[in-house]
Amino acid sequence: MHNKKISQYLDKAGPLGLIVSLFLICLAWLSLSRLGLALLHWDRLRDVPDVWRLFPIGVRMDTILLCQLFALPASLYLLLPGKTARERITVTLLTAFAAFIVHMELSTPSFLAEYDNRPDRIYYEYLLYPREVFGTLLKTYPLQLTVVALLVGALGYGFWHLAWRRARRADTWSWSRRAMVFPLVAVMLFLGIRSSLGHRPANMSTAAFSNNHLANELAVNSTYSLFNAIYLTTKEVSAEKLYRGGAGQPMNWSETLARVRKYSAAPTGAFTNSDIPTLHTQIPLAKQARPPNLVIVLMESLGADFVGALGGLPLTPNIDALADQGLWFTHLYATGTRTVRGLEAVVTGFPPTAAPSVLKLPASQRGFYSLARTLKEQGYATEFIYGGVSNFDNMGKFFLENGFDRVIEQADFANPALLGTWGVSDEDLAIKAHETFLAHGDQPFFALLLTTSNHQPFEFPAGRIEPYEQPVATRNNAVKYTDYAIGKLLAAARTAPYFDRTVFMIVADHDARVFGADLVPVKRFHIPGVILGPGVPKRHEARIVSQIDLAPTLLGLLGIESAHPMPGRDVLRLPAADPGRALMQYGDANAFMAGNRVAIHMPNQAARTFEYRDGALTPAASDTELERDALAHLLWADRTYREKRYRLPTTTSR
């Protein structure tokens, strides 16, 4: 009886009844989804102070989204003439929006499991590569895809049916009456979108109520998160407007440069080029008559927790064996959570920014500095060897425009042992690389290899490894296979004439799954890395090292004196008392770790200082100097990219 009365009230409310009832249905769906996600991850939320706040905050963020989505159909429903056409257009639009919201929430659990974020920039960037992405999804989540498709269809139809019934039953209002109500509806929607009577509207930072990353993520909804990510990539925002330094004080360019230069460990007076303010000449510890070849193997999704020599699972016997054969980094940290960030750091030495990686940004597509550019000027042949299609993440174009002579990709592999979703297997990559190295003869070469087998859906040739677990197509087994392929490459190299004059660096791009309760889960940025070859000391490097330090360290080991703009430093030339530092980007959060102190910057929030001990961050008293050092690196990277100051003096750009 009570429901019947409510229905009668909604009928008498005419078009407003339709709008309000469908609005509440969508709001209930988003709240129900948030509750389900919270229960699914309750083990990570149970100790969050005031965790209940994610629900009222969530309703607020959901209201913002729904007011945005309902603005157009509500306006059309109130202002268009012709009852039938008006109803059809409104119901169709609202059903499409509702179906999209349902889809986004149903796809969130899998995305959270992989990236520990609501759908964001990665979600829609991957849609640019439908063959790889949908091939992966079909092979990895066939049941989930089917269930999601059926649920979206069923719930979408149910919403359409309910909306159509409500539209047909609603009292008919005259155009003049609807026109009189429209200003009130418009004001209500505007206030709902703004969600604030202050001078600033609510935004993503409004939902950041906790030091727990997951709690902040769940306080928004996936559609809002996705649209916000798309919006940010269409509007380059200066880091000066996003981040605040210690004590909230602005930072001028002179201070920015001084703080960044301080961490480069270059000698006083080394910076003399005002146009390229971090350009300096790096002097190696020892020059070599013939600089050795350089091979960098960047391993997909291989964090420290998979490496036995770093206290992880016993999956990498070949990599573990290298720990005592060269320079083994025990505390090396990735700069980000995606391969493109790892490539950016290792190949160009450029730190992460709030924008996408420089591999994708327009102003870095020509004339941007890379390690390949320096080595090419030294007479090296330079090549990128990849088992997949090189247009993924714009890798091929960026490399060819910035110092690499050629790109070897999937189409260049004849009769591979396996051609999977992401390209040929890692052993095919190893075989092709060995053949390529042999073909160079006496010419020095620099080769960058990128593995792919340790990527969902974890495809690799059968019979190569003893599976660590069942079923075979798991990440742990894929890690073991990648280790097998690296062992195969090194075994072949040891029998070849190029081996004794080649420096190898084996390093991960990022961990497989970066997640945790901290604003930046530092532990999940810990990755393996080792350098071996002629002139490389055999020791364990225990200080903190960032991926952006690897290229300068390699130049030092190659014995090459060169001028470059990289802010990283040659680890082997650091004073013994220097504890090292690392930069890490996690979503919109940026961490700067020096020793066990960590400064974190988040958009539109004051910087925070933490202590890092036993794999976790503990809030600490504000360290203004550290926070401003962290801010300096963010500001420097942003401005240096925008003004095209990350290059060599002879490089021209347009």
C-alpha positions, 0 to 999 in steps of 0.5 A: 500500500505504501509503495502504491502511494509513492507511485501515485505521488510520482505520477502526479509529479509528471516529468519530475516524477520520472527524473527523480525515480530514475535518479534514485535508482541509479544512486541506489545501484552505485551505493550497492556497488560500493557496499559490495566492493567494500565487503569484498575488500573488507580485510583492507578497510577494517582498520581504516579510521572512520571508514563509514565516511566512504558511504556518505562521501560516495553518495555525494560523488555519485550525486555529482555524476548523476546530475551531470548525466541527467542534465541533458535528458532532463532538459530535453524532457522538460522543453521538447514538444511532442509527448511521444518523441520527448519520452523516447529520447529521454528514456533512450538517453537515460537507459544508455547512461544507466547501462554504462554506469552498470557496466563500469561498476561490474568491470571494477572488481577485475580492474581493482584486482589488477591495478588497485584503482578505480578505472582511470587513464589506463582503462581507456588507453587500453581501448586503443589496442583492441586486439591485445586487450580484448584478446587478453580479456577473452582468454583470461576472463571468459566467464566474467565477460559473459556474466557482465554482458548478460547483467548489463543487458538484463539490467539495462532492459529492466531500467528501460522497461521501468523508465518507459512505464513511468513515462507512460503513467506520469501526468501530462504537463503543458509546455508552459508548466514544464517551462516554468519548472525548468529553471528550478530543475536547472538550479538543482542540477547545477548545485548537485554538480557543483556540490559546494556553496564555497568558491571551489566546487567538489572534485576528486580530492573531496573524496580523499578522506583517508591515508588508505588508498583503497578507501579513497578509491571506493569513495568515488564511482568508476564512471566519475573516475574514468571521466575525470581521467579523460578530462585531465588528459585533455587539459594539461594542468601545470604541476604548480597548480596541482601540488603544494610544497612544504609549508604550502609556500610557492617555489620559484624556478631558481629554487627548483633547479637548485634542489634538483641539481643537488640530487644529481650529485654533479660537481659545483659549476657543472651546469652552464647551459641556461637553455638546458638547465640540468645539462652537465658532463658526466665523467666516468670513473674509468674510461675504456679504449673500446666502450662495451656494448650495452644490452638492457632487458626490461622485464614485464611485471616482475616485482621483488616478491617474485625473486628469491634473491630478494626474499620473494618466491623461488621463481627466478633461479637464473636471475638469482644466480646473477646476484653475485656476478655483478652489481646487484641492487637490493633496494631498487624502486620503479617510478610507476606502475606501468611498462611505459613508465619503466621505459621512460625512466630507464631509457630517458632518465626522466622522472614521472609527471602528472601527465602521461609518459613522455613516450605518448606526449606530443612535445617529446616525439622529436628531439627528446633526450634518451640514452640511445641518443648519447650512444648513437653519437658514440658510434653505437648501433641502437635498436629496440627489440620487442615481441609485440607490435611496437605501436603499443603505447607509441613505443616504436614512434618515440624510440625511432624519433629519439635515438634508436636506429631501428625497431624489431617487432612481432612482424620480424619474427619468423616461425616463433615458438609461440605467438600469443596475445601480446606477441611472440614468447620471451624465448623467441625474443632471446633467440632473435636478440642473440642473432641480432647481436651476432650480426653486428660483428665488431660494431658496438651496439645498444639493444633494448629488449622488452619481455611480454610473456609475464602478462595476462593471459600468461601464454608461453610454450609448453615443456620449458619449465617445471610449473610452480603451480597449477593451472599452468597459465598463472603469473607465477609460472609466467615469471618462471618462464621469463626467467628461463628465457633470460637464462637462455639468452645469457647462456647463448651470449656466453658462447659468443664473441660479443659476450666479453665486451658487453654490459648487460642490465636485467631490470623490471619495469614495475611490480605485477600488482601495485596495491596497499593501504598506504597512499603510495605502497612503497613496498610494491615498487621494489623491483629486481635489477642487476648489471654485469659485464666488463668493468662492473663491480661484483657487489650488492648495492644496498642504498636506495636506487631509483630507475632514473639512476640506472642510465647515468650508472650505465654511462659510467660503467661504459666508460663514456664521458658525455653531456646529458640532462638526466637528473639521476646519478651514477650510483657508483660515484655517490658518497658512502654516507648518501642513503639514496633516493627514489621517486614513485608515482601511484595514480595521482600521488607522487612519493619522494623517498630519501633514506627511510623518509618519504614525502608524498604530494597529492593534487590540491592537498598539503604535502605529507611526510612519512617514515618507511619501516617494515614495508609500511608508511607511518605518518611523521612530523612534516619535513619541509625540506624533503617535501620541497625537494619532492616538489622541485622534482615535480615542477622541474619535470613539468616545466622541462617537458613543456619548454622542451629543455630535456635534450642535447644542445645539438638537438633541434625540435619543432 
